[in-house]
Amino acid sequence: MGKKISVLFLFISLLFYQFEVFSQVVDIESQRFSKNEKGVFGKFELNGSYTQNTQTIWQLSNQSKILIENKTNNFLIFGDFGLLKGENEDLINRGFGHLRFNQNLVKNARLKWEVFQQTQYNRIQKIKLRNLTGTGLRLKPLKTDSIDFYIGLSIMYEYEEIQEQTTPNRDARFSSYYSLDFPIGKSVTLNNIFYYQPLANQFLDFRISNQTALKIAFNKNLGFKLTFNYLEDSNPPIGIPNRIITVENGFSFSF
């Protein structure tokens, strides 16, 4: 059984923070473990801070995930919570939990069947509650030692309660994505993840999410990551912008 525990070496700092990117499209693809061996793997992060100047600000966040993998299937549990609070308002208040099961459909594991369940809330994005249940296929078109490329297509049922909206949304959505990870140098890799989630009966009502990340490995333990996130919702809740952009950078230490 192989094990690897990653801990946060330095709190993530923001280059530019225009809006909070955590929204209706949760990027599960970037939360998968890149493991070639079988076994149980985990990661846990807990961050907190307290600031007092002209006003009092405190922050708390947690991210946890567990992967159980064997020869024919794997099971992923992922949770995330974040709160950034000023004296009179919440600047960030969100959380979600995600369960995902993968079953190999062919021996080389290039085609998999997936089923997943997710629950989330986001007070800033006016999401009181959002539950979704879905299933679909995940394909690895290319199989090389240096390039990881995946595409997927799922159908999911979505139940959503929005603040200041008396009737909840009950919709069926498609969720298609691709994930590409490839080296551009000896210690530098580039990763791009793209999601497109339209209503099943109205493709003009959609959500788009794109994440591009540059990763630099200084050695086998210490690394740096620069990430650009773009989110577009064609029909967001009233008062929420159609487009949300963030740029993030941070260090990590693994052992």
C-alpha positions in Angstrom: 0.0 0.0 0.0 1.5 3.3 -1.0 0.9 6.4 1.0 1.6 10.0 0.5 0.6 12.8 2.7 0.7 16.4 1.5 0.6 19.3 3.9 0.3 23.0 3.2 3.8 24.6 3.4 2.6 28.2 3.0 -0.8 29.8 3.0 -2.0 30.5 -0.5 -1.7 34.1 -1.5 -3.8 35.9 -4.1 -2.2 38.0 -6.9 -5.6 39.4 -7.9 -8.9 38.6 -6.2 -11.8 39.9 -8.2 -14.5 37.5 -7.1 -14.7 34.2 -5.3 -14.3 31.4 -7.9 -16.0 28.7 -5.9 -19.4 28.6 -7.5 -21.9 26.4 -9.3 -19.2 24.4 -11.2 -17.0 22.5 -8.7 -13.8 21.4 -10.3 -13.5 17.8 -9.2 -11.0 16.9 -11.9 -8.2 18.9 -10.3 -8.9 17.0 -7.0 -8.2 13.6 -8.3 -5.0 11.8 -7.1 -2.4 11.0 -9.7 -1.6 7.5 -8.5 -0.3 4.5 -10.4 -0.2 2.2 -7.4 -3.1 0.6 -5.5 -4.1 1.4 -1.9 -5.5 4.1 0.3 -4.3 7.7 0.0 -5.2 10.8 1.8 -4.7 14.6 2.1 -5.8 17.0 4.8 -5.4 20.8 5.0 -6.5 23.1 7.7 -5.8 26.9 7.5 -6.7 29.7 9.8 -5.8 33.3 10.4 -6.9 36.3 12.6 -6.3 40.0 11.8 -7.2 43.0 13.8 -6.5 46.6 12.5 -9.3 49.0 11.6 -11.6 46.0 11.8 -11.4 42.3 12.9 -11.1 39.7 10.2 -10.8 36.0 10.7 -10.4 33.1 8.2 -10.9 29.4 8.4 -10.7 26.7 5.7 -10.4 23.0 5.4 -9.9 20.6 2.6 -9.9 16.8 3.0 -9.8 13.9 0.5 -9.4 10.2 0.6 -8.9 7.8 -2.4 -9.4 4.0 -2.2 -8.1 2.3 -5.3 -7.7 -1.3 -6.4 -7.3 -3.1 -9.7 -10.8 -2.6 -11.0 -12.3 0.5 -9.3 -11.7 3.4 -7.0 -13.7 5.5 -4.6 -13.0 9.2 -3.9 -14.3 11.3 -1.0 -13.7 15.0 -1.1 -14.7 17.8 1.2 -14.1 21.6 1.3 -15.0 24.3 3.7 -14.1 28.0 3.7 -15.1 31.0 5.8 -13.7 34.6 5.6 -15.5 36.9 8.0 -15.3 40.6 8.7 -17.0 42.5 11.5 -20.3 43.0 9.7 -20.3 40.6 6.8 -19.1 37.3 5.4 -16.7 37.7 2.5 -16.5 33.9 1.9 -18.9 31.3 3.3 -19.1 28.1 1.4 -18.7 24.3 1.6 -19.3 21.1 -0.2 -18.9 17.3 0.0 -18.4 15.0 -3.0 -18.5 11.2 -3.4 -17.4 9.5 -6.6 -17.0 5.9 -7.7 -15.2 4.7 -10.8 -15.4 1.2 -12.3 -13.0 0.1 -15.1 -14.8 -1.1 -18.2 -11.7 -2.4 -20.0 -8.6 -4.1 -18.7 -6.2 -1.2 -19.4 -8.5 1.2 -17.4 -8.7 3.7 -20.4 -12.6 3.6 -20.2 -14.4 4.0 -16.9 -17.9 4.3 -15.6 -18.5 6.9 -13.0 -21.3 7.7 -10.5 -21.2 10.6 -8.1 -23.1 12.5 -5.4 -22.5 16.1 -4.4 -23.9 18.6 -1.8 -22.8 22.2 -1.6 -23.7 25.7 -0.4 -22.3 29.1 -1.1 -23.8 32.1 0.8 -21.9 34.7 -1.3 -23.1 33.1 -4.5 -26.6 32.9 -3.0 -26.7 29.1 -3.2 -28.6 28.0 0.0 -28.4 24.3 -1.1 -27.4 22.4 -4.2 -27.6 18.6 -4.5 -26.7 16.7 -7.6 -26.5 13.0 -8.5 -25.0 11.9 -11.8 -23.4 9.1 -13.8 -21.3 9.0 -17.0 -18.2 7.8 -18.8 -14.6 8.8 -18.5 -12.1 8.0 -21.3 -8.3 8.3 -21.6 -7.8 8.7 -25.4 -3.9 8.9 -25.1 -1.7 6.7 -23.1 1.8 8.0 -22.7 4.3 8.3 -19.9 4.5 12.1 -20.0 1.0 13.2 -21.0 -2.3 12.7 -19.1 -5.4 13.4 -21.2 -8.9 12.6 -20.2 -12.4 13.4 -21.5 -15.7 12.7 -19.8 -19.5 13.0 -20.4 -22.1 12.7 -17.6 -25.8 13.3 -17.1 -26.8 14.7 -13.6 -29.9 15.7 -11.8 -29.7 19.0 -10.0 -31.7 20.3 -7.0 -30.9 23.9 -6.2 -32.3 26.4 -3.6 -31.4 30.0 -4.3 -31.7 32.9 -1.8 -34.6 35.2 -2.5 -36.2 32.6 -4.7 -39.2 30.8 -3.4 -39.2 27.9 -5.9 -36.2 25.5 -6.0 -34.7 24.6 -9.4 -35.0 21.0 -10.5 -33.0 20.3 -13.7 -31.2 17.7 -15.7 -27.8 18.8 -16.9 -25.1 17.3 -19.1 -21.5 17.7 -17.8 -18.7 17.3 -20.3 -15.0 18.0 -19.6 -11.5 17.4 -20.6 -8.3 17.4 -18.6 -4.8 17.8 -20.1 -1.6 17.6 -18.1 1.8 17.7 -20.0 5.4 18.7 -19.3 6.9 21.9 -20.9 10.3 21.4 -19.3 12.3 19.2 -16.9 10.5 20.4 -13.8 7.6 22.4 -15.3 4.2 21.1 -16.2 1.0 22.8 -17.6 -2.5 21.6 -16.7 -5.8 22.7 -18.3 -9.2 21.6 -17.2 -12.4 22.6 -19.0 -16.1 22.0 -18.1 -19.2 22.6 -20.1 -22.6 22.0 -18.3 -25.7 22.9 -20.3 -29.3 22.1 -19.4 -30.4 18.9 -21.0 -33.3 20.6 -22.7 -31.8 24.0 -23.3 -28.1 24.2 -24.4 -28.2 28.0 -24.3 -28.5 27.8 -20.5 -25.0 26.7 -19.6 -22.1 27.0 -17.2 -18.4 27.0 -18.4 -15.4 26.6 -16.2 -11.8 26.7 -17.2 -8.7 26.3 -15.1 -5.1 26.6 -16.3 -2.3 25.9 -13.9 1.5 26.2 -14.2 3.4 23.9 -11.8 7.1 24.2 -11.0 8.9 21.5 -9.0 12.0 22.9 -7.3 12.8 19.4 -6.0 10.8 16.2 -5.1 9.3 18.0 -2.0 8.9 21.7 -2.7 6.8 23.1 -5.5 5.1 26.3 -6.8 1.7 26.6 -8.6 0.2 29.5 -10.5 -3.5 29.1 -11.4 -5.9 31.0 -13.6 -9.7 30.3 -13.1 -12.5 31.4 -15.4 -16.2 30.8 -14.7 -19.2 31.8 -16.8 -22.8 31.2 -16.0 -25.4 32.2 -18.7 -28.2 32.4 -16.1 -26.8 33.2 -12.6 -28.8 34.2 -9.6 -29.9 37.9 -9.5 -27.1 40.1 -8.3 -24.3 37.6 -9.2 -22.0 38.4 -12.2 -22.0 36.2 -15.3 -18.2 35.9 -15.3 -15.9 35.3 -12.4 -12.1 35.4 -12.7 -9.3 34.7 -10.2 -5.6 34.3 -10.3 -3.9 32.4 -7.5 -0.3 31.4 -6.5 1.0 29.2 -3.7 3.7 26.9 -2.4 3.4 23.3 -1.3 5.6 20.9 0.6 5.1 17.1 0.2 6.8 14.2 2.1 
